[in-house]
Amino acid sequence: FRTKTWFKLHPYQRTTMANTKVSKHLPSNALKYCPDYIALDEQARRDSKARFRDHLMERRDILNQCIDTVIAEITTPALQLRFCQTPRYADNDDITNAALQVMSTRIDEWDGVQFSSQFIREFNKSGKTMDPNKFNTIAKNHQDQTSWKIFGDKLFARYMSKARQFIFNFCESIQDVHDHARMEIYRMGCLCYAVELLQKTIRFNRTKPKPLIQHKTLVKSEGIHDEFEELCSELTVKAFIVAARQNRKQKENKNTIIAEEFHARLVACCRTL
């Protein structure tokens, strides 16, 4: 059964609507402003999923390297610690697969590239349609602006929780120490891990090195805030955020936080503990 609306659609649009969910997101006058909208939309979604997966897997590799640094600190000969059978850090695909599934769903549900009022005004004057480069730039920017939600709560926070439990188990294998000393070593390991997370950088294809945890993600992800405070109770990240917001409001009458400055202050705090 076909509705009247169906027969009013562009032939390519009808074909695509019959075979994919993508065209449900078709904005008003999309084919007028961008005749290749549907094909570009489908490709942009595929590219976004592939790009997110690549970035996620590369970040996971560095997260695992952070654990190596912690173990090296705990087992340094300078501490003269003795260990019984130590646990091995095992990483499976559970966390990454869950994050990829959430991101895939978000991309499928995305409303697609929208046409700004400025673009529409220019179109009405010149009749110039949106080209693929402009379309892809908007799609990529959307992913860059929204992916922090997945990276923060679904990737970093869950790996931080996993790492914290592993560090605890590793410290349990230390022999001939009092419980207080064991907890101090555990605290040192957690703090070392926190510093590693904040200082590690990552470099993707044709980009400059970037923070492992993007500054925007650090500021906005409540899951990360909770896990930093679990790693070290003195890292009252949520209180730091409230103070940073109030400080900027007083100085510049703005409600936002300068993410890079916040990151620097958090690192400085770690170094005083």
Secondary structure, DSSP 8 states (H G I E B T S, - for coil): ---HHHHHS-HHHHHHHHH-SGGGG--TTHHHH-TTHHHHHHHHHHHHHHHHHHHHHHHHHHHHHHHHHHHHHHT-GGG--EESS-------SHHHHHHHHHHHHHHHH-------HHHHHHHHHH-----HHHHHHHHHHHHHHHTHHHIIIIIIHHHHHHHHHHHHHHHHTEES--HHHHHHHHHHHHHHHHHHHHH-EE--TT---EESS-HHHHHH-HHHHHHHHHH-TT--HHHHHHHHHHHHHHHHS--S--HHHHHHHHHHHHHH-
